[in-house]
Amino acid sequence: MQADAWIMDGNYSDSLFNERLNACNTVFFLDYSVDTCLSGVRQRWGKKRPDMPWIEEQEDKEFMNYIRLFSKIQYPNITVYNGL
């Protein structure tokens, strides 16, 4: 965040989320449906990804539940904080 220009992606609310929002001048909030997000995760199963040192082979129930509950638990915290 100390560079003249930067891009961050993700909603990692446990990693200085408020500080990152305060330091930015533009936010793109991609509000995909739960079905779209779950489908995207399923399409990645069995495929090597450059951002992960392992290959997901099956459903991670905790992660899928996180996605299912995102709009009820995480979404309000993000939108209220930033006035979205």
C-alpha positions in Angstrom: 0.0 0.0 0.0 3.0 2.3 0.2 3.6 2.3 -3.5 2.3 5.1 -5.8 -0.1 2.7 -7.4 -1.3 -0.8 -6.4 -4.1 -3.3 -6.9 -5.4 -5.7 -4.3 -8.0 -8.3 -4.8 -10.1 -10.3 -2.4 -12.0 -9.5 0.7 -9.5 -10.7 3.2 -11.2 -8.9 6.0 -8.8 -10.2 8.6 -5.8 -8.7 6.9 -5.9 -4.9 7.4 -9.1 -4.6 5.5 -10.1 -1.2 7.0 -6.6 0.2 6.4 -6.6 -1.0 2.8 -10.0 0.6 2.2 -8.9 3.8 3.7 -5.8 3.9 1.5 -7.5 3.3 -1.8 -9.3 5.7 -4.1 -11.4 3.2 -6.0 -13.3 0.1 -5.0 -14.8 -2.4 -7.5 -17.2 -4.6 -5.6 -18.1 -7.6 -7.7 -21.4 -8.9 -6.3 -21.8 -12.3 -7.9 -24.6 -14.6 -7.0 -23.9 -17.5 -4.6 -24.5 -20.0 -7.5 -22.0 -18.3 -9.7 -19.3 -18.4 -6.9 -20.0 -22.0 -6.0 -19.8 -23.0 -9.7 -16.5 -21.2 -10.1 -15.0 -23.1 -7.2 -16.3 -26.4 -8.6 -14.8 -25.6 -12.0 -11.3 -25.2 -10.4 -11.3 -28.7 -8.8 -8.5 -30.9 -10.1 -6.7 -28.0 -11.8 -3.3 -26.6 -10.9 -3.4 -22.9 -9.9 -0.4 -20.6 -9.7 -1.7 -19.0 -6.5 -2.0 -22.3 -4.6 0.7 -24.9 -3.8 -1.9 -27.7 -3.9 -4.6 -29.0 -6.2 -8.1 -29.0 -4.8 -9.6 -32.4 -5.5 -12.9 -32.3 -3.7 -15.3 -30.0 -1.9 -14.1 -28.1 1.1 -17.4 -27.9 3.1 -16.2 -25.1 5.3 -15.2 -22.9 2.3 -18.5 -23.7 0.5 -20.4 -22.7 3.6 -18.4 -19.5 3.8 -19.5 -18.7 0.3 -23.1 -19.7 1.0 -23.3 -17.4 4.1 -21.1 -14.6 2.6 -24.1 -12.3 1.7 -25.5 -12.6 5.3 -22.3 -12.4 7.3 -19.5 -10.7 5.3 -21.4 -8.5 2.8 -23.0 -6.3 5.5 -19.6 -5.6 7.1 -18.0 -4.6 3.8 -20.8 -2.4 2.5 -21.5 -0.7 5.8 -17.9 0.2 6.4 -17.3 1.7 3.0 -20.7 3.2 2.4 -21.3 0.9 -0.6 
